[in-house]
Amino acid sequence: MTALDPHQHPGRHQHPRQQNTPPPYVVDEADAHLLRLCLDLQLDALLLALGAASAQELRDLGTPAGADRPTDEVVPWRRWVDEDVDLAAGLAADTMAGRATLPPTLGTDLGHEVPATVIDELVARYASMHGLLGDLLRRDLAADDDRRHPRLLVALRRCRARLDELHRYRLATTPPRGVRLDAAAPPGGPAAGERAYLPGELRG
């Protein structure tokens, strides 16, 4: 037998998920401006930590197996990069909650509302990277075995796997009828039917 709450209206049923529902998250516009500045700094810090992690990995490749590194070189760059990604994502969410504009590298308002536009941008970048990595691997095939870089093959496989995922999710995030993605292009952006070149694509 289920106990009834005497204070609850007898003709009203309250769904369990509706109990203790937190209020909507609201960020003041003035606070959002400061959060945007924090986000810019966090993104800079993330890239600095990523570069340091890459440099440390390069040094580790030249360190003999079993050799001890100096204590001052044991810096948790990789862990800091992971934590910085989480912090940057949280700051970006709070910035958007306050209706502040995100850095251009984090996408447009249209992309945040219509995920299919972000997927298309990712497909273009991974497809270009896939082609460049394929060219590098073909050059390695003509070279000696000791010149081949195994990381290229790993990167190529990851690009291919990511493209497969993106194509599957594109079907699930297709915008509804009536939404014209080209009509919402930002001022100064490519017009409808005009190709948008990726950074560095036109370099010789």
N, C-alpha and C positions, 0 to 999 in steps of 0.2 A: 504494500500500500504506500502511495506517495503522499508525504506530508504536504499540506497546503499552507501557504503563507497567508495569515489572516489579513495582512496589510495589502495583499495583491488583489486587484479587481477580479472578481470571479469570472467575468466574461472576457478577460483579456489574457492572451498567452504571450509570454515573453520568451523569445528565442534565446538559447544559451549564449550565442555569439553576440547578442545585442546587449548583454550585461557587461558593465564596467568598460564600455567602449571609450577609448581615449579620445579627447577632443582633437579636431584637425590641427595639424602642425602649421603654425603661422610664424613667419619671419618678417620683422619690420623692414621697410625698404632701406632705412638708414643703416640697419645692421647688415642687410644684404650687401650693401656697398663695401663695408669693411670685410665681410666674408669673401667677396670677390678679390679683394687685395690679398687676403690670406691664401686664397686659392692660387693666385699667380705665384706667390712665394713658394707654395707647396709644390707646384708643378716644376719650378726651377730647382727646388731641392731634390725632387724625384729624379730629374735628369742628371743632376750632379752625382747622386748616389749610384745611378745606373752606369754612368761613365766610370766611376771608381770601381764598381763591381766588375766591369769588363776589363779594366786595367789589372785588377787583382787576379782575374782568371788567366790573363795572359802571362802574368808573372808566375802563377802556379804551374803553367805548362812548362816553364823552363826550370822548375825546381826539381831536383832529383827525388825519386821516390824514397820515402823514409826520412828525408832531411827535415830538420826542424826549422820553422820560420821564426824570426824575431817576434817577441811578444807584441811590439807596437804595430806589426803588420797584420795581426789577427783581428781584423775589423769586420763586423757582421754586415757587410754591404748588402748582401742578398736579402737578409731579413729586413733591413731598413727599407729596401726597395718595395718589398711586399707590404710593409706597414704604410709606406707613403702612398701606395696605390689605394689602400683602403681609406686613408685620411683624405686624399684628394677627391675620391668619389663622394664621401660624406660632405665635404665642403661644397662640392659642385651641386649636390642635391639641395643643401641649405640655401645656396645662392639662387638657384632657380625658384625655390619656395618664396623668396623675397622679391621675385620678378626682376632680378638683376641679370644682365647679359653675361653669358659665359665667354671665355676666350674662343676665338674662331676655331682653334684646333680641336675643341670639344664638340663641334657640331653646331647646327643651326636650330632655331626654334621649330622649324618644319620637321627636321629630323627627329627631334624629341617627341613630336606629336605623331609622326608617321614613321615607324621604324623601318619601313621598306626603303626609304630614302637613304638611311644610314647603311643598310645592307648593300644597296647598289654602290655606294661609295667604297665600301670595304671590298666588294667584288672587283671593282676596277683596280684597286691598289694591290690586292693579292694576285690578281691575274697578271699585272705588270711585273710584280716581283717573281712570280712563277716563271715568266718568260726570261727574265734576267738570270735567274738561277740556272735555268736550263741551258742558256748560252755558256755560262761559266762551267757547267759540268761537261758540256761538249768540248770545251777547250781542254779540260783536264783529261779527257779520254785520249786526246792526242799527245799528252805529255807523259812523262815517266810516272810510275806508280808512287814514288816517294813525294811527288809534288801534289798529289790529290788531297783535297781537304774533305774529310768525312763529314764535317758540319754542313757542307753545302747540300749533300744528299738528305740529311735530316731536315734541313730548312725547306728543301723542295717537297719532301713528303708532307711536312706540316702545312705548307701552303696549299697543296692539293687537298688535304683533308679539310682544311678550313673552307676552301671553295665549295667542297661538297656539302658541308654544313650550311654555308650561306645560301646555297641554291635551294636547300630543303626549307630553310626558314623563310626564304623569300616568298614561297607559296603560301605560308601561313600568315604572313604580314602584308599581303597585297592590300593597298589602300582601297577603300570602298569606291563604288562608282560615283563619279561627279567630282572627285578630288583630282585636280590638275597639278601635278608636281612642278611642271615647267612654269606655271603661272605664278607660283610662290617663290620664284628665284629672287635672291636678294639684289638690291640695286648694285649695278656694276658687275653682276654675275653673268654667266653665259645665257644667251637668249635661247628660246625654244628651237631645238634642232641643231644648235651649235655645239660642237664637241668641247668639253672641258678637259684640258690637258693636265696631267698629274705633274707635281713638282719634279723638275729635272728630266721630264720625258723628252723635251725637245733638245736636250744637250747632245752635242755630237760626240 
